[in-house]
Amino acid sequence: MDHDDPEAAENGRQPAAPAAGISTMIQQFKRTVSKAVGYPVWQRGCYDHII
Protein backbone atom coordinates (compact mmCIF):
# COMPACT_ATOMS: atom_id res chain seq x y z
CA MET A 1 0.00 0.00 0.00
CA ASP A 2 1.27 3.48 -0.86
CA HIS A 3 1.65 5.35 2.42
CA ASP A 4 2.08 8.70 0.64
CA ASP A 5 -1.43 8.59 -0.85
CA PRO A 6 -3.95 9.96 1.67
CA GLU A 7 -6.93 8.42 -0.17
CA ALA A 8 -5.39 4.97 -0.04
CA ALA A 9 -4.75 5.41 3.68
CA GLU A 10 -8.36 6.47 4.31
CA ASN A 11 -10.19 3.58 2.69
CA GLY A 12 -7.45 0.92 2.77
CA ARG A 13 -7.53 0.46 -1.03
CA GLN A 14 -4.99 1.34 -3.64
CA PRO A 15 -6.11 3.60 -6.51
CA ALA A 16 -7.10 1.87 -9.74
CA ALA A 17 -4.73 1.76 -12.69
CA PRO A 18 -5.25 4.57 -15.18
CA ALA A 19 -7.50 3.63 -18.10
CA ALA A 20 -5.08 5.15 -20.61
CA GLY A 21 -2.47 2.57 -19.63
CA ILE A 22 -4.84 -0.31 -20.27
CA SER A 23 -5.98 1.19 -23.58
CA THR A 24 -2.37 1.53 -24.69
CA MET A 25 -1.62 -2.08 -23.76
CA ILE A 26 -4.62 -3.37 -25.74
CA GLN A 27 -3.69 -1.22 -28.74
CA GLN A 28 -0.10 -2.50 -28.70
CA PHE A 29 -1.27 -6.11 -28.35
CA LYS A 30 -3.63 -5.78 -31.32
CA ARG A 31 -0.93 -4.13 -33.44
CA THR A 32 1.63 -6.82 -32.57
CA VAL A 33 -0.78 -9.68 -33.36
CA SER A 34 -1.82 -8.10 -36.66
CA LYS A 35 1.80 -7.64 -37.71
CA ALA A 36 2.68 -11.22 -36.74
CA VAL A 37 -0.25 -12.63 -38.75
CA GLY A 38 0.32 -10.28 -41.68
CA TYR A 39 -3.18 -8.79 -41.88
CA PRO A 40 -5.63 -7.08 -39.53
CA VAL A 41 -7.61 -9.59 -37.47
CA TRP A 42 -9.65 -7.12 -35.40
CA GLN A 43 -13.00 -5.67 -36.38
CA ARG A 44 -13.07 -1.93 -37.00
CA GLY A 45 -15.28 -0.06 -34.57
CA CYS A 46 -15.24 -2.91 -32.06
CA TYR A 47 -14.77 -1.59 -28.53
CA ASP A 48 -13.13 -3.74 -25.89
CA HIS A 49 -14.53 -3.79 -22.37
CA ILE A 50 -12.64 -5.10 -19.40
CA ILE A 51 -14.91 -6.50 -16.74
Buried (B, 14 or more C-beta within 10 A) or exposed (E): EEEEEEEBEEEEEEEEEEEEEEEEEEEEEBEEEEEEEEEEEEEEEEEEEEE
